[in-house]
Amino acid sequence: MTMRNIIGWLFISSVILLSACSTPETVTEEPERIEEQDLIPTWYDSTISSSSDSISFYGYSLVTATDSVLAIRLGDESALGNLRHEIDAFLEKTRLDLSQIDGGDVYENRSFIMKLRKAAQSIELSQSDMDREMDVTDEGIYHLY
């Protein structure tokens, strides 16, 4: 083998090796992203949409919007919907408990259940206390809790 053949083989081998190791896509640097966990307050738990204790019912929400007024409106609507769900769940549990006692057949009546559901939906929640926390990202995205 001549020196010319050796150099040729080395050149071809180098080209094959380099092309096998390089990516066919252009590499672009990803913009730095803010971790969602850094924005979420420590008291907020995304797995809990509503709760209650012996004296109160609670509805929670997380809303993301590009406008602060829209974020507040959507957040309030979502929290009130979750609050209504918690109240309805409490009423249903109470109805089931009452239906288990002697003479509780009236609470299993379809008409009673429908009236109870309508009553739950007609509860005025507009005067509910609202605690809000809002963060805004550098991109102008509002996160309302």
Contacts in CASP RR format, 6 or more apart in sequence:
PFRMAT RR
TARGET T0000
AUTHOR 0000-0000-0000
METHOD contacts of the structure
MODEL  1
MTMRNIIGWLFISSVILLSACSTPETVTEEPERIEEQDLIPTWYDSTISS
SSDSISFYGYSLVTATDSVLAIRLGDESALGNLRHEIDAFLEKTRLDLSQ
IDGGDVYENRSFIMKLRKAAQSIELSQSDMDREMDVTDEGIYHLY
34 137 0 8 1.000
34 138 0 8 1.000
39 135 0 8 1.000
39 137 0 8 1.000
39 143 0 8 1.000
40 46 0 8 1.000
40 62 0 8 1.000
40 143 0 8 1.000
40 145 0 8 1.000
41 133 0 8 1.000
41 145 0 8 1.000
44 60 0 8 1.000
44 62 0 8 1.000
44 133 0 8 1.000
44 145 0 8 1.000
45 60 0 8 1.000
46 62 0 8 1.000
48 60 0 8 1.000
49 59 0 8 1.000
49 60 0 8 1.000
49 61 0 8 1.000
49 82 0 8 1.000
49 85 0 8 1.000
50 57 0 8 1.000
50 58 0 8 1.000
50 59 0 8 1.000
50 60 0 8 1.000
50 82 0 8 1.000
50 83 0 8 1.000
50 85 0 8 1.000
50 86 0 8 1.000
50 89 0 8 1.000
51 57 0 8 1.000
51 58 0 8 1.000
51 59 0 8 1.000
51 60 0 8 1.000
51 86 0 8 1.000
52 58 0 8 1.000
52 86 0 8 1.000
52 90 0 8 1.000
57 83 0 8 1.000
57 86 0 8 1.000
57 87 0 8 1.000
57 90 0 8 1.000
58 83 0 8 1.000
58 86 0 8 1.000
59 79 0 8 1.000
59 80 0 8 1.000
59 81 0 8 1.000
59 82 0 8 1.000
59 83 0 8 1.000
59 85 0 8 1.000
59 86 0 8 1.000
60 79 0 8 1.000
60 82 0 8 1.000
60 145 0 8 1.000
61 74 0 8 1.000
61 75 0 8 1.000
61 76 0 8 1.000
61 78 0 8 1.000
61 79 0 8 1.000
61 82 0 8 1.000
61 144 0 8 1.000
61 145 0 8 1.000
62 78 0 8 1.000
62 143 0 8 1.000
62 144 0 8 1.000
62 145 0 8 1.000
63 71 0 8 1.000
63 74 0 8 1.000
63 75 0 8 1.000
63 78 0 8 1.000
63 143 0 8 1.000
63 144 0 8 1.000
64 71 0 8 1.000
64 141 0 8 1.000
64 142 0 8 1.000
64 143 0 8 1.000
64 144 0 8 1.000
65 71 0 8 1.000
65 74 0 8 1.000
65 141 0 8 1.000
65 142 0 8 1.000
65 144 0 8 1.000
66 140 0 8 1.000
66 141 0 8 1.000
66 142 0 8 1.000
67 142 0 8 1.000
68 134 0 8 1.000
68 136 0 8 1.000
68 142 0 8 1.000
70 142 0 8 1.000
71 134 0 8 1.000
71 142 0 8 1.000
71 143 0 8 1.000
71 144 0 8 1.000
72 132 0 8 1.000
72 134 0 8 1.000
72 144 0 8 1.000
74 144 0 8 1.000
75 132 0 8 1.000
75 144 0 8 1.000
76 130 0 8 1.000
79 130 0 8 1.000
80 125 0 8 1.000
80 128 0 8 1.000
81 125 0 8 1.000
83 125 0 8 1.000
83 128 0 8 1.000
84 120 0 8 1.000
84 121 0 8 1.000
84 123 0 8 1.000
84 125 0 8 1.000
87 120 0 8 1.000
87 123 0 8 1.000
88 117 0 8 1.000
88 120 0 8 1.000
88 121 0 8 1.000
91 116 0 8 1.000
91 119 0 8 1.000
91 120 0 8 1.000
92 116 0 8 1.000
95 107 0 8 1.000
95 112 0 8 1.000
95 113 0 8 1.000
95 116 0 8 1.000
96 107 0 8 1.000
98 104 0 8 1.000
98 107 0 8 1.000
99 105 0 8 1.000
99 107 0 8 1.000
99 108 0 8 1.000
106 112 0 8 1.000
132 144 0 8 1.000
132 145 0 8 1.000
133 144 0 8 1.000
133 145 0 8 1.000
134 142 0 8 1.000
134 143 0 8 1.000
134 144 0 8 1.000
134 145 0 8 1.000
135 142 0 8 1.000
135 143 0 8 1.000
136 142 0 8 1.000
136 143 0 8 1.000
137 143 0 8 1.000
END
